[in-house]
Amino acid sequence: MKKFTCVQDIGNLHDAVAEALAIKKDRFAHVELGRNKTLMMIFFNSSLRTRLSTQKAAMNLGMNVIVLDVNQGAWKLETERGVIMDGDKAEHLLEAIPVMGSYCDIIGVRSFAGLTNKAEDYEERIIEQFIRYSGRPVFSMEAATRHPLQSFADLITIEEHKRTERPKVVLTWAPHPKALPQAVPNSFAEWMNATDYDFVIANPEGYDLAPEFVGKAKVTHDQDEALRGADFVYAKNWSAYAAPNYGKVLSTDRSWTISTEKMALTNNAFFMHCLPVRRNMIVTDDVIEAPTSLVIPEAANREISATVVLKRLLEELKIEN
């Protein structure tokens, strides 16, 4: 594996999950693989789980780790060509990227959608420049349109807890006070569509995801209909995708909040969320604190998904060298 930005990069999902579960039993089995190798983690946006889990994964593999917060500990970076740099941005990404690449063996990048220019976001300009110009294997720690480390951890979690071979998995929009990117729901949908699960997306009118991510999923604007018989409920807010409302909040309808009453419609479903979560907006206290809440095991599996990805990138480097 030379890069990791989407489900296609991971290959066979059954093999990937099997590898993840083996690593979970012995996290340090491949500690020699990363000896004298350096991971650089570059954050254009804040992080808690991604930073901690990915750094822990690198340590599991014996790697050195460098962490750069672009907006706190570096020069402000210009990302566009043709700009006269007479403002507060002192360095261009096109010089910064190859410099970063010269200090490490693998690069992880976290850069959210701006939510003002759909074309720019969906072209993934930031991470694509790292792939093109760094000279190093690059993986996504969340980009404008996808969050594959999270979705891989979600898949591992479902596989560990499913009670039937083909569970019904529901991705449901839930209210939030701010405009959020579509990266997590896009990515979750992409990974679920790569399985044979019964996959349903529920969202209000105006919140349909991009068709390439919806894929073969059933889409409904009736949340109760979607929740009936569900085995897993993945709640997440996202802003509007379709023009002319891209990046906007169209609704904060609290009737979409996942509550005990909503969960009673399900097949005693497990509750999932990527965290951080706005309690009593996305989900009520009683649901997220219930025994069927998987938010903590799901977050813990971020270490496992990152370990698998880094292991595969290191193995490719070993072959090339």
C-alpha positions in Angstrom: 0.0 0.0 0.0 1.5 3.3 -1.2 -1.1 5.7 0.2 -4.3 5.5 2.3 -7.1 8.0 1.6 -10.2 5.8 0.9 -11.6 2.3 1.2 -10.2 1.2 -2.1 -6.6 1.6 -0.8 -7.1 -1.0 1.9 -8.0 -3.8 -0.4 -9.9 -6.8 0.7 -12.0 -5.8 3.8 -12.1 -9.3 5.2 -8.3 -9.5 5.2 -8.0 -6.0 6.6 -10.3 -6.8 9.5 -8.6 -10.1 10.2 -5.3 -8.3 10.3 -6.7 -5.7 12.7 -8.0 -8.3 15.1 -4.7 -10.1 15.1 -2.9 -6.9 15.8 -5.4 -6.2 18.6 -4.3 -9.4 20.3 -0.6 -8.4 20.1 -0.1 -4.7 19.3 3.7 -4.9 19.5 4.2 -8.0 17.2 5.7 -5.8 14.5 7.7 -3.4 16.7 10.8 -4.0 14.6 9.1 -3.0 11.4 9.3 0.7 12.1 12.8 0.8 13.7 14.7 3.9 12.5 11.6 5.1 10.5 9.9 8.4 11.2 6.3 9.3 10.9 5.4 13.0 10.5 1.9 14.0 11.5 0.7 17.3 10.1 -2.4 19.0 11.5 -4.1 21.8 9.8 -7.0 21.2 12.2 -7.5 20.2 15.8 -7.5 16.6 17.0 -7.8 14.4 20.0 -8.5 10.7 19.0 -6.6 11.0 15.7 -3.5 12.5 17.2 -3.3 10.1 20.2 -4.3 6.9 18.4 -2.1 7.5 15.4 0.9 8.4 17.5 0.3 5.3 19.7 0.0 3.1 16.5 3.4 4.4 15.3 4.9 3.6 18.7 3.4 0.1 18.5 5.5 -0.3 15.3 8.7 1.1 16.8 8.6 4.4 14.8 9.8 7.9 15.7 7.1 10.5 15.6 7.2 14.2 14.7 4.0 16.3 15.2 3.5 19.6 13.5 0.5 21.9 14.2 0.5 24.1 11.1 -1.6 26.8 12.6 0.2 27.0 16.0 3.9 26.0 15.5 4.8 26.9 12.0 4.8 29.7 9.4 1.3 30.4 8.0 1.1 28.5 4.7 -0.2 29.7 1.4 -2.0 26.8 -0.5 -2.9 28.5 -3.9 -0.7 29.0 -6.9 -0.5 32.4 -8.5 -1.1 34.3 -5.3 1.0 37.4 -4.6 2.3 36.6 -1.1 2.1 40.0 0.4 -0.1 39.1 3.3 0.4 37.1 6.5 1.3 33.8 4.9 5.1 33.6 4.8 5.6 30.2 3.2 4.1 28.3 0.3 2.9 24.7 0.6 4.9 23.8 -2.5 8.2 24.5 -0.7 7.0 23.3 2.7 5.8 19.9 1.5 9.1 18.6 0.0 11.0 20.0 3.1 8.7 18.0 5.4 9.2 14.9 3.2 13.0 15.2 3.6 12.6 14.8 7.4 10.5 11.6 7.5 9.5 8.3 5.9 5.7 8.5 6.1 3.4 11.5 6.3 -0.1 11.7 7.8 -2.2 14.8 7.0 -5.3 16.2 8.7 -7.0 19.0 6.8 -10.8 19.7 6.9 -13.1 21.1 4.3 -13.4 24.8 4.2 -17.2 24.5 3.4 -17.1 27.6 1.2 -16.0 26.2 -2.2 -17.4 22.7 -2.9 -15.2 22.1 -6.0 -12.0 23.0 -4.0 -13.0 20.7 -1.1 -14.0 17.8 -3.3 -10.8 18.0 -5.3 -8.9 17.4 -2.0 -6.3 20.0 -2.9 -4.3 19.9 0.4 -3.8 16.1 0.7 -3.4 15.7 -3.0 -0.5 18.1 -3.0 1.2 16.1 -0.3 0.8 12.9 -2.3 2.2 14.6 -5.4 5.1 16.6 -4.0 6.3 15.0 -0.7 8.0 12.0 -2.2 6.7 9.9 0.7 3.7 7.6 1.4 0.8 9.7 2.6 -2.2 8.7 4.6 -5.3 10.7 5.6 -5.9 11.6 9.2 -9.2 13.2 7.9 -9.4 15.2 4.7 -12.1 17.4 3.2 -14.3 14.5 2.0 -13.3 11.4 3.9 -12.0 10.1 7.2 -10.8 6.6 6.4 -9.0 5.8 9.7 -12.3 6.5 11.5 -14.3 4.4 9.0 -11.9 1.5 9.2 -12.2 1.6 13.0 -16.0 1.7 12.7 -15.9 -1.4 10.5 -13.7 -3.3 13.0 -16.2 -2.3 15.8 -19.2 -3.5 13.9 -17.5 -6.8 13.0 -16.6 -7.3 16.7 -20.2 -6.7 17.9 -22.5 -7.8 15.2 -25.1 -10.5 16.2 -26.0 -11.5 12.6 -23.9 -12.0 9.5 -25.7 -9.2 7.6 -26.7 -6.5 10.1 -28.8 -3.5 9.3 -26.6 -0.4 9.7 -28.2 3.0 9.8 -26.3 6.3 9.3 -28.6 9.0 10.5 -28.2 12.8 10.4 -28.7 14.5 13.8 -28.8 18.2 14.7 -25.8 20.4 15.5 -25.4 24.1 16.1 -22.5 24.5 13.6 -21.9 23.6 10.0 -19.8 20.4 9.9 -18.1 18.8 6.9 -19.4 15.7 5.1 -16.1 13.8 5.6 -17.2 11.3 8.3 -20.6 10.4 6.8 -19.1 10.3 3.3 -16.4 7.9 4.5 -18.7 5.8 6.6 -21.1 5.4 3.7 -18.2 4.5 1.4 -16.9 1.8 3.7 -20.4 0.4 4.5 -21.2 0.2 0.7 -18.0 -2.0 0.4 -19.6 -4.6 2.7 -22.7 -6.7 2.2 -24.5 -5.1 5.2 -28.1 -3.8 4.9 -27.1 -0.1 4.8 -29.6 2.8 5.1 -28.9 6.6 5.2 -31.5 8.8 7.0 -31.4 12.6 6.7 -33.8 15.5 6.3 -34.6 17.0 2.9 -31.7 19.1 1.6 -29.0 16.9 3.4 -28.5 14.2 0.8 -24.8 13.3 0.5 -22.9 13.3 -2.8 -24.1 10.4 -5.1 -20.7 8.8 -5.3 -20.8 8.3 -1.5 -24.4 7.3 -1.2 -23.7 4.5 -3.7 -26.1 1.5 -3.2 -27.4 2.7 0.1 -31.2 3.1 0.7 -31.9 6.8 1.4 -34.9 8.0 3.4 -36.0 11.3 4.9 -38.0 9.4 7.5 -35.7 8.7 10.5 -38.2 6.5 12.3 -38.6 4.3 9.2 -34.8 3.9 8.9 -34.4 3.0 12.6 -37.0 0.2 12.6 -35.1 -3.1 13.0 -31.7 -1.5 12.9 -28.7 -3.4 14.5 -26.3 -0.4 14.5 -27.2 3.3 14.6 -24.4 5.7 13.6 -25.5 9.3 14.4 -23.6 12.2 12.8 -24.3 15.7 11.7 -23.3 17.1 8.4 -23.9 20.3 6.5 -25.7 20.5 3.2 -23.9 19.2 0.1 -26.0 20.3 -2.8 -25.8 23.7 -4.4 -26.7 26.5 -3.7 -26.6 25.5 0.0 -23.2 23.8 0.2 -21.7 24.0 3.7 -24.9 25.6 5.2 -27.0 24.6 8.2 -30.5 24.1 6.9 -32.0 22.6 10.1 -31.4 22.1 13.8 -34.6 20.0 14.2 -34.3 18.3 17.6 -36.8 15.6 16.6 -33.8 14.0 14.8 -31.8 13.7 18.1 -31.2 10.0 19.0 -33.1 9.3 22.2 -34.3 6.3 24.1 -37.6 6.5 22.3 -35.8 6.5 18.9 -33.6 3.5 20.0 -36.7 1.6 21.0 -37.6 1.4 17.3 -34.4 -0.6 16.7 -33.5 -4.2 17.2 -31.8 -3.4 20.5 -29.2 -1.6 18.3 -25.7 -0.5 19.3 -25.2 3.2 19.2 -22.1 4.7 17.4 -20.5 8.1 16.9 -17.0 9.2 15.9 -16.7 11.7 18.8 -16.6 14.5 19.9 -20.3 14.5 20.4 -22.7 17.3 21.4 -24.8 15.6 24.1 -28.5 16.2 23.9 -28.1 17.6 20.4 -26.8 14.5 18.6 -27.7 12.0 21.3 -29.3 12.0 24.7 -27.3 11.2 27.8 -29.1 8.0 28.5 -28.4 6.6 25.0 -24.7 7.4 25.0 -24.2 6.1 28.5 -26.2 2.9 27.9 -24.5 -0.6 27.7 -25.2 -0.6 24.0 -23.2 2.5 23.4 -20.0 1.7 21.4 -18.4 5.1 21.3 -15.5 4.2 23.6 -14.7 0.8 22.0 -15.0 2.5 18.6 -12.5 5.2 19.6 -10.2 2.6 21.1 -10.2 0.9 17.7 -8.7 4.0 16.1 -5.3 2.8 17.4 -5.9 -0.6 15.7 -7.0 0.9 12.3 -4.0 3.2 12.4 -1.6 0.4 13.3 -2.8 -1.7 10.3 -2.4 1.2 7.9 1.0 2.2 9.1 2.1 -1.4 9.1 1.1 -1.8 5.4 2.8 1.5 4.4 6.0 0.3 6.2 5.9 -3.1 4.5 5.7 -1.3 1.1 8.7 0.8 2.0 10.6 -2.3 3.0 9.8 -3.9 -0.4 10.9 -0.8 -2.3 14.2 -0.5 -0.3 
